[in-house]
Amino acid sequence: MSDFARRYGDRLHQTVRSGPTPSTLPGLVEVEDMMTKSRLQLDSLSKIREVIVAQQLAYDQQAAEQRQQQKAYAEPIMSGGPHEDDMKSGFAGSDPKKRRGRAAPPGRCHSCNRAETPEWRRGPDGARTLCNACGLHYAKLTRKQNNASKNAAVNNSNLRPKENMS
């Protein structure tokens, strides 16, 4: 198509002053051949368009279903359900045995519900349940709690360091 247009465009441009002559114009057979090729291209593009539209509709439907699932997951938290206290207390809650309610969908952080993270980390619900940021925060809090309990045990002990007798 582009070769056809270039060839006859150049010929027509060269004869602008004298006007088009039969030798500068394409033949009827060539024009009909180009029209047939154009129809085939148009048909092919229409088929491609149909596939793209169907794909886009499927994608939109899938996205709507995911939004519905996320909304269904978030409703118990937002509605002040039985686990509202757990969500307010954070990682260092008063009772570490409490559960946070329903588990997040696979591939989502149990704390902030983030889907993408450079690394999944261990949390109170097990391995690969927290995103990188929440996992680091949780590890820091548990380390602080462990150190505080160790220090309390050492201070309450009857054992004291040996005093110098000099």
MDAnalysis code that builds the backbone (N, CA, C; Angstrom):
import MDAnalysis as mda
import numpy as np

u = mda.Universe.empty(498, n_residues=166, atom_resindex=np.repeat(np.arange(166), 3), trajectory=True)
u.add_TopologyAttr("name", ["N", "CA", "C"] * 166)
u.add_TopologyAttr("resid", np.arange(1, 167))
u.add_TopologyAttr("resname", ["MET", "SER", "ASP", "PHE", "ALA", "ARG", "ARG", "TYR", "GLY", "ASP", "ARG", "LEU", "HIS", "GLN", "THR", "VAL", "ARG", "SER", "GLY", "PRO", "THR", "PRO", "SER", "THR", "LEU", "PRO", "GLY", "LEU", "VAL", "GLU", "VAL", "GLU", "ASP", "MET", "MET", "THR", "LYS", "SER", "ARG", "LEU", "GLN", "LEU", "ASP", "SER", "LEU", "SER", "LYS", "ILE", "ARG", "GLU", "VAL", "ILE", "VAL", "ALA", "GLN", "GLN", "LEU", "ALA", "TYR", "ASP", "GLN", "GLN", "ALA", "ALA", "GLU", "GLN", "ARG", "GLN", "GLN", "GLN", "LYS", "ALA", "TYR", "ALA", "GLU", "PRO", "ILE", "MET", "SER", "GLY", "GLY", "PRO", "HIS", "GLU", "ASP", "ASP", "MET", "LYS", "SER", "GLY", "PHE", "ALA", "GLY", "SER", "ASP", "PRO", "LYS", "LYS", "ARG", "ARG", "GLY", "ARG", "ALA", "ALA", "PRO", "PRO", "GLY", "ARG", "CYS", "HIS", "SER", "CYS", "ASN", "ARG", "ALA", "GLU", "THR", "PRO", "GLU", "TRP", "ARG", "ARG", "GLY", "PRO", "ASP", "GLY", "ALA", "ARG", "THR", "LEU", "CYS", "ASN", "ALA", "CYS", "GLY", "LEU", "HIS", "TYR", "ALA", "LYS", "LEU", "THR", "ARG", "LYS", "GLN", "ASN", "ASN", "ALA", "SER", "LYS", "ASN", "ALA", "ALA", "VAL", "ASN", "ASN", "SER", "ASN", "LEU", "ARG", "PRO", "LYS", "GLU", "ASN", "MET", "SER"])
u.atoms.positions = np.array([
    [0.821, -1.195, 0.000],
    [0.000, 0.000, 0.000],
    [0.863, 1.257, 0.000],
    [1.825, 1.298, 0.945],
    [2.656, 2.500, 1.014],
    [3.540, 2.623, -0.228],
    [3.993, 1.488, -0.764],
    [4.802, 1.508, -1.984],
    [3.974, 2.065, -3.155],
    [2.719, 1.616, -3.244],
    [1.797, 2.084, -4.289],
    [1.614, 3.600, -4.180],
    [1.340, 4.081, -2.964],
    [1.113, 5.511, -2.763],
    [2.380, 6.308, -3.057],
    [3.522, 5.815, -2.657],
    [4.780, 6.520, -2.889],
    [5.084, 6.615, -4.389],
    [4.917, 5.480, -5.066],
    [5.247, 5.443, -6.500],
    [4.391, 6.425, -7.289],
    [3.091, 6.381, -7.115],
    [2.216, 7.256, -7.913],
    [2.189, 8.677, -7.374],
    [2.492, 8.863, -6.110],
    [2.622, 10.221, -5.562],
    [3.813, 10.931, -6.162],
    [4.932, 10.213, -6.284],
    [6.130, 10.801, -6.898],
    [5.879, 11.157, -8.360],
    [5.216, 10.254, -9.081],
    [4.921, 10.534, -10.506],
    [4.026, 11.763, -10.642],
    [3.009, 11.851, -9.798],
    [2.084, 12.978, -9.872],
    [2.794, 14.272, -9.497],
    [3.696, 14.212, -8.532],
    [4.439, 15.395, -8.104],
    [5.367, 15.907, -9.212],
    [5.920, 14.991, -9.972],
    [6.827, 15.390, -11.046],
    [6.080, 16.077, -12.197],
    [4.827, 15.757, -12.372],
    [4.080, 16.308, -13.505],
    [3.027, 17.311, -13.062],
    [3.285, 18.040, -11.982],
    [2.317, 19.010, -11.466],
    [2.048, 20.106, -12.494],
    [3.064, 20.577, -13.152],
    [2.886, 21.691, -14.095],
    [2.140, 21.261, -15.346],
    [2.439, 20.091, -15.824],
    [1.809, 19.668, -17.092],
    [0.466, 18.985, -16.861],
    [0.168, 18.599, -15.595],
    [-1.095, 17.923, -15.308],
    [-0.936, 16.423, -15.444],
    [-1.861, 15.666, -14.886],
    [-1.749, 14.205, -14.937],
    [-1.946, 13.687, -16.363],
    [-1.136, 12.717, -16.691],
    [-1.252, 12.053, -17.993],
    [-1.541, 10.584, -17.744],
    [-2.047, 9.877, -18.737],
    [-2.345, 8.452, -18.537],
    [-1.145, 7.636, -18.066],
    [0.072, 8.042, -18.416],
    [1.251, 7.277, -17.990],
    [1.576, 7.506, -16.515],
    [1.105, 8.636, -15.937],
    [1.387, 8.918, -14.526],
    [0.331, 8.342, -13.603],
    [-0.809, 7.971, -14.104],
    [-1.889, 7.427, -13.280],
    [-1.786, 5.904, -13.208],
    [-2.204, 5.331, -12.078],
    [-2.194, 3.867, -11.989],
    [-3.281, 3.283, -12.880],
    [-3.109, 2.012, -13.215],
    [-4.107, 1.336, -14.030],
    [-5.300, 0.931, -13.180],
    [-6.418, 0.674, -13.836],
    [-7.647, 0.284, -13.146],
    [-7.456, -1.016, -12.374],
    [-6.727, -1.943, -12.959],
    [-6.469, -3.228, -12.296],
    [-5.682, -3.003, -11.003],
    [-4.672, -2.117, -11.048],
    [-3.873, -1.834, -9.850],
    [-4.722, -1.197, -8.752],
    [-5.602, -0.268, -9.117],
    [-6.468, 0.382, -8.137],
    [-7.415, -0.631, -7.511],
    [-8.021, -1.502, -8.320],
    [-8.917, -2.517, -7.781],
    [-8.162, -3.499, -6.880],
    [-6.937, -3.826, -7.266],
    [-6.113, -4.704, -6.435],
    [-5.834, -4.050, -5.085],
    [-5.532, -2.766, -5.076],
    [-5.283, -2.048, -3.828],
    [-6.553, -1.973, -2.979],
    [-7.705, -1.807, -3.624],
    [-8.968, -1.766, -2.885],
    [-9.246, -3.117, -2.231],
    [-8.961, -4.209, -2.934],
    [-9.156, -5.552, -2.375],
    [-8.231, -5.757, -1.179],
    [-6.960, -5.346, -1.342],
    [-6.016, -5.475, -0.224],
    [-6.447, -4.615, 0.962],
    [-6.996, -3.442, 0.682],
    [-7.471, -2.562, 1.749],
    [-8.636, -3.189, 2.504],
    [-9.544, -3.830, 1.768],
    [-10.675, -4.512, 2.413],
    [-10.182, -5.645, 3.310],
    [-9.203, -6.405, 2.817],
    [-8.651, -7.496, 3.623],
    [-7.995, -6.958, 4.900],
    [-7.277, -5.842, 4.737],
    [-6.655, -5.235, 5.920],
    [-7.715, -4.725, 6.888],
    [-8.755, -4.116, 6.354],
    [-9.845, -3.623, 7.198],
    [-10.530, -4.779, 7.929],
    [-10.773, -5.887, 7.240],
    [-11.368, -7.065, 7.877],
    [-10.461, -7.602, 8.990],
    [-9.163, -7.666, 8.706],
    [-8.207, -8.156, 9.712],
    [-8.186, -7.226, 10.926],
    [-8.174, -5.935, 10.671],
    [-8.184, -4.985, 11.780],
    [-9.483, -5.060, 12.582],
    [-10.606, -5.314, 11.915],
    [-11.882, -5.473, 12.617],
    [-11.851, -6.697, 13.534],
    [-11.256, -7.797, 13.051],
    [-11.139, -9.000, 13.878],
    [-10.235, -8.754, 15.078],
    [-9.131, -8.054, 14.837],
    [-8.230, -7.724, 15.941],
    [-8.946, -6.847, 16.950],
    [-9.732, -5.892, 16.459],
    [-10.494, -5.015, 17.356],
    [-11.462, -5.812, 18.211],
    [-12.142, -6.795, 17.629],
    [-13.083, -7.636, 18.372],
    [-12.372, -8.387, 19.500],
    [-11.195, -8.908, 19.194],
    [-10.426, -9.625, 20.217],
    [-10.026, -8.673, 21.345],
    [-9.584, -7.470, 20.977],
    [-9.166, -6.493, 21.986],
    [-10.347, -6.090, 22.862],
    [-11.509, -5.864, 22.245],
    [-12.702, -5.479, 23.012],
    [-13.093, -6.613, 23.963],
    [-13.076, -7.849, 23.483],
    [-13.419, -8.993, 24.342],
    [-12.415, -9.118, 25.488],
    [-11.151, -8.908, 25.187],
    [-10.111, -8.989, 26.215],
    [-10.297, -7.887, 27.246],
    [-10.619, -6.687, 26.790],
    [-10.822, -5.566, 27.706],
    [-12.038, -5.807, 28.607],
    [-13.107, -6.346, 28.031],
    [-14.286, -6.656, 28.837],
    [-13.960, -7.703, 29.904],
    [-13.199, -8.726, 29.531],
    [-12.811, -9.766, 30.491],
    [-11.939, -9.163, 31.591],
    [-11.023, -8.281, 31.215],
    [-10.155, -7.636, 32.195],
    [-10.979, -6.760, 33.148],
    [-11.906, -5.976, 32.601],
    [-12.756, -5.122, 33.436],
    [-13.595, -5.955, 34.395],
    [-14.116, -7.073, 33.912],
    [-14.925, -7.948, 34.765],
    [-14.066, -8.538, 35.886],
    [-12.861, -8.953, 35.554],
    [-11.957, -9.515, 36.557],
    [-11.584, -8.452, 37.595],
    [-11.331, -7.238, 37.146],
    [-10.992, -6.152, 38.068],
    [-12.170, -5.847, 38.989],
    [-13.389, -5.878, 38.450],
    [-14.574, -5.634, 39.282],
    [-14.735, -6.731, 40.330],
    [-14.479, -7.986, 39.948],
    [-14.563, -9.087, 40.906],
    [-13.516, -8.936, 42.004],
    [-12.309, -8.505, 41.641],
    [-11.264, -8.300, 42.643],
    [-11.634, -7.168, 43.589],
    [-12.212, -6.094, 43.061],
    [-12.643, -4.995, 43.929],
    [-13.729, -5.474, 44.881],
    [-14.633, -6.329, 44.385],
    [-15.689, -6.870, 45.236],
    [-15.101, -7.727, 46.342],
    [-14.098, -8.557, 46.007],
    [-13.463, -9.401, 47.016],
    [-12.744, -8.546, 48.051],
    [-12.065, -7.500, 47.610],
    [-11.375, -6.623, 48.545],
    [-12.374, -5.905, 49.438],
    [-13.482, -5.500, 48.860],
    [-14.507, -4.814, 49.638],
    [-15.099, -5.775, 50.667],
    [-15.342, -7.025, 50.257],
    [-15.876, -8.019, 51.178],
    [-14.886, -8.308, 52.287],
    [-13.590, -8.288, 51.971],
    [-12.567, -8.519, 52.981],
    [-12.494, -7.336, 53.946],
    [-12.647, -6.114, 53.435],
    [-12.500, -4.916, 54.261],
    [-13.740, -4.640, 55.106],
    [-14.913, -5.126, 54.722],
    [-16.141, -4.826, 55.454],
    [-16.100, -5.251, 56.915],
    [-15.635, -6.473, 57.274],
    [-15.615, -6.823, 58.699],
    [-14.717, -5.895, 59.504],
    [-13.640, -5.406, 58.914],
    [-12.734, -4.516, 59.623],
    [-13.395, -3.152, 59.800],
    [-14.023, -2.632, 58.747],
    [-14.623, -1.305, 58.789],
    [-15.894, -1.270, 59.635],
    [-16.603, -2.369, 59.714],
    [-17.907, -2.350, 60.385],
    [-17.799, -2.428, 61.887],
    [-16.595, -2.512, 62.436],
    [-16.464, -2.581, 63.883],
    [-16.852, -3.946, 64.398],
    [-16.491, -4.964, 63.658],
    [-16.813, -6.336, 64.019],
    [-16.084, -6.771, 65.264],
    [-16.112, -8.065, 65.575],
    [-15.540, -8.556, 66.811],
    [-14.024, -8.387, 66.882],
    [-13.367, -8.136, 65.771],
    [-11.908, -8.040, 65.790],
    [-11.425, -6.609, 65.647],
    [-12.299, -5.648, 65.886],
    [-11.899, -4.256, 65.769],
    [-10.816, -3.923, 66.793],
    [-10.908, -4.481, 67.997],
    [-9.911, -4.224, 69.027],
    [-8.548, -4.718, 68.583],
    [-8.506, -5.858, 67.907],
    [-7.235, -6.420, 67.441],
    [-6.576, -5.482, 66.452],
    [-7.351, -4.880, 65.556],
    [-6.782, -4.016, 64.535],
    [-6.240, -2.734, 65.162],
    [-6.855, -2.243, 66.225],
    [-6.391, -1.023, 66.867],
    [-5.111, -1.262, 67.646],
    [-4.944, -2.452, 68.206],
    [-3.804, -2.694, 69.068],
    [-2.517, -2.856, 68.288],
    [-2.568, -3.199, 67.003],
    [-1.359, -3.351, 66.205],
    [-0.616, -4.626, 66.550],
    [0.673, -4.649, 66.211],
    [1.475, -5.859, 66.408],
    [1.743, -6.125, 67.884],
    [1.964, -5.082, 68.655],
    [2.354, -5.257, 70.047],
    [1.139, -5.195, 70.948],
    [0.058, -5.847, 70.557],
    [-1.166, -5.851, 71.347],
    [-0.949, -6.523, 72.680],
    [-1.902, -6.351, 73.600],
    [-1.753, -6.883, 74.939],
    [-1.753, -8.400, 74.948],
    [-2.502, -9.029, 74.048],
    [-2.560, -10.486, 74.009],
    [-2.059, -10.971, 72.654],
    [-0.821, -11.461, 72.556],
    [-0.284, -11.849, 71.252],
    [-0.968, -13.068, 70.646],
    [-1.783, -13.806, 71.388],
    [-2.452, -14.995, 70.881],
    [-3.706, -14.672, 70.076],
    [-4.195, -13.431, 70.178],
    [-5.429, -13.079, 69.470],
    [-5.226, -13.131, 67.975],
    [-6.253, -13.536, 67.250],
    [-6.228, -13.542, 65.789],
    [-6.811, -12.235, 65.283],
    [-6.444, -11.873, 64.099],
    [-6.886, -10.614, 63.508],
    [-8.155, -10.745, 62.691],
    [-8.837, -11.821, 62.747],
    [-10.044, -11.985, 61.934],
    [-9.724, -12.821, 60.716],
    [-10.439, -12.568, 59.645],
    [-10.229, -13.343, 58.420],
    [-8.846, -13.090, 57.852],
    [-8.260, -14.124, 57.278],
    [-6.953, -13.985, 56.645],
    [-7.106, -13.198, 55.347],
    [-6.068, -12.463, 54.996],
    [-6.089, -11.704, 53.747],
    [-6.047, -12.668, 52.565],
    [-6.539, -12.242, 51.426],
    [-6.454, -13.115, 50.246],
    [-4.990, -13.450, 49.958],
    [-4.718, -14.574, 49.295],
    [-3.330, -14.952, 49.021],
    [-2.594, -13.840, 48.290],
    [-1.357, -13.585, 48.729],
    [-0.571, -12.545, 48.085],
    [-0.835, -11.157, 48.615],
    [-1.472, -11.044, 49.771],
    [-1.730, -9.733, 50.366],
    [-1.194, -9.710, 51.786],
    [-0.680, -8.552, 52.181],
    [-0.154, -8.389, 53.536],
    [-1.311, -8.461, 54.527],
    [-1.150, -9.202, 55.607],
    [-2.210, -9.346, 56.603],
    [-2.402, -8.078, 57.424],
    [-1.435, -7.174, 57.387],
    [-1.549, -5.955, 58.169],
    [-2.074, -4.782, 57.343],
    [-1.426, -4.501, 56.218],
    [-1.801, -3.316, 55.432],
    [-2.511, -3.666, 54.129],
    [-2.649, -4.951, 53.821],
    [-3.374, -5.441, 52.640],
    [-2.682, -5.076, 51.331],
    [-1.381, -4.800, 51.379],
    [-0.617, -4.469, 50.172],
    [-0.373, -5.748, 49.371],
    [-0.440, -5.659, 48.041],
    [-0.275, -6.841, 47.195],
    [1.148, -6.995, 46.675],
    [1.882, -5.899, 46.534],
    [3.229, -5.964, 45.972],
    [4.240, -5.521, 47.006],
    [5.313, -6.287, 47.121],
    [6.377, -5.975, 48.057],
    [7.657, -6.621, 47.560],
    [8.822, -6.029, 47.870],
    [10.069, -6.651, 47.434],
    [10.307, -8.010, 48.101],
    [9.784, -8.175, 49.308],
    [9.997, -9.432, 50.027],
    [8.844, -9.658, 50.995],
    [8.391, -10.909, 51.083],
    [7.361, -11.279, 52.046],
    [8.051, -11.738, 53.322],
    [7.527, -11.347, 54.480],
    [8.168, -11.653, 55.761],
    [7.208, -12.383, 56.697],
    [7.809, -12.996, 57.720],
    [7.052, -13.748, 58.723],
    [6.329, -12.777, 59.646],
    [5.108, -13.136, 59.995],
    [4.333, -12.330, 60.922],
    [3.694, -13.213, 61.969],
    [2.768, -12.684, 62.741],
    [2.116, -13.477, 63.786],
    [1.271, -14.615, 63.212],
    [0.881, -14.503, 61.938],
    [0.071, -15.556, 61.312],
    [0.909, -16.582, 60.570],
    [2.235, -16.446, 60.566],
    [3.087, -17.433, 59.908],
    [3.965, -16.806, 58.845],
    [4.637, -17.692, 58.100],
    [5.588, -17.241, 57.087],
    [4.868, -16.601, 55.906],
    [5.515, -15.593, 55.311],
    [5.034, -14.929, 54.099],
    [3.623, -14.353, 54.245],
    [3.364, -13.736, 55.394],
    [2.047, -13.136, 55.613],
    [2.108, -11.613, 55.728],
    [3.327, -11.061, 55.841],
    [3.467, -9.612, 55.956],
    [4.349, -9.078, 54.839],
    [4.058, -7.856, 54.384],
    [4.917, -7.219, 53.389],
    [6.249, -6.858, 54.056],
    [7.184, -6.387, 53.294],
    [8.516, -6.085, 53.813],
    [8.448, -5.074, 54.961],
    [7.750, -3.963, 54.762],
    [7.702, -2.904, 55.780],
    [7.030, -3.394, 57.062],
    [5.869, -4.048, 56.944],
    [5.151, -4.522, 58.131],
    [5.934, -5.624, 58.828],
    [6.622, -6.469, 58.044],
    [7.416, -7.548, 58.628],
    [8.584, -7.012, 59.431],
    [9.250, -5.988, 58.913],
    [10.359, -5.376, 59.656],
    [9.848, -4.719, 60.937],
    [8.720, -4.052, 60.840],
    [8.110, -3.411, 62.010],
    [7.747, -4.458, 63.058],
    [7.138, -5.533, 62.620],
    [6.747, -6.607, 63.538],
    [7.975, -7.231, 64.195],
    [9.034, -7.479, 63.424],
    [10.255, -8.072, 63.975],
    [10.882, -7.148, 65.019],
    [10.863, -5.848, 64.763],
    [11.431, -4.888, 65.708],
    [10.637, -4.888, 67.011],
    [9.322, -4.922, 66.907],
    [8.485, -4.927, 68.110],
    [8.677, -6.209, 68.928],
    [8.726, -7.344, 68.248],
    [8.904, -8.598, 68.986],
    [10.294, -8.655, 69.614],
    [11.306, -8.104, 68.942],
    [12.647, -8.062, 69.523],
    [12.646, -7.205, 70.787],
    [11.956, -6.057, 70.746],
    [11.873, -5.193, 71.924],
    [11.168, -5.906, 73.073],
    [10.086, -6.612, 72.768],
    [9.347, -7.338, 73.806],
    [10.212, -8.429, 74.427],
    [10.955, -9.151, 73.585],
    [11.820, -10.220, 74.084],
    [12.936, -9.660, 74.961],
    [13.548, -8.555, 74.539],
    [14.604, -7.947, 75.340],
    [14.064, -7.438, 76.670],
    [12.872, -6.850, 76.669],
    [12.271, -6.348, 77.903],
    [11.997, -7.490, 78.867],
    [11.510, -8.611, 78.367],
    [11.220, -9.737, 79.253],
    [12.520, -10.363, 79.778],
    [13.591, -10.397, 78.975],
    [14.883, -10.917, 79.447],
    [15.463, -10.017, 80.526],
    [15.384, -8.694, 80.310],
    [15.901, -7.755, 81.304],
    [15.131, -7.860, 82.608],
    [13.835, -8.040, 82.529],
    [13.019, -8.181, 83.744],
    [13.411, -9.453, 84.483],
    [13.687, -10.520, 83.763],
    [14.071, -11.781, 84.400],
    [15.429, -11.638, 85.078],
    [16.381, -10.930, 84.491],
    [17.704, -10.745, 85.096],
    [17.598, -9.875, 86.336],
    [16.813, -8.804, 86.282],
    [16.672, -7.892, 87.426],
    [15.947, -8.551, 88.594],
    [15.041, -9.463, 88.347],
    [14.287, -10.126, 89.410],
    [15.045, -11.321, 89.986],
    [16.145, -11.672, 89.406],
    [16.898, -12.849, 89.835],
    [17.612, -12.573, 91.159],
    [17.773, -13.625, 91.973],
    [18.508, -13.509, 93.227],
    [20.013, -13.550, 92.996],
    [20.426, -13.923, 91.826],
    [21.851, -13.991, 91.529],
    [22.370, -12.590, 91.227],
    [23.482, -12.257, 91.847],
    [24.093, -10.948, 91.636],
    [25.522, -11.168, 91.179],
    [26.087, -10.219, 90.440],
    [27.485, -10.353, 90.069],
    [28.388, -10.347, 91.299],
    [29.524, -11.022, 91.212],
    [30.476, -11.135, 92.305],
    [31.084, -9.759, 92.611],
    [31.125, -9.387, 93.905],
    [31.698, -8.097, 94.296],
    [33.171, -8.274, 94.574],
    [33.976, -7.258, 94.285],
    [35.416, -7.303, 94.552],
    [35.652, -7.152, 96.055],
    [36.552, -7.926, 96.616],
    [36.842, -7.902, 98.044],
    [38.121, -7.154, 98.344],
    [38.437, -6.115, 97.678],
    [39.696, -5.440, 97.937],
    [39.594, -4.313, 98.896],
])
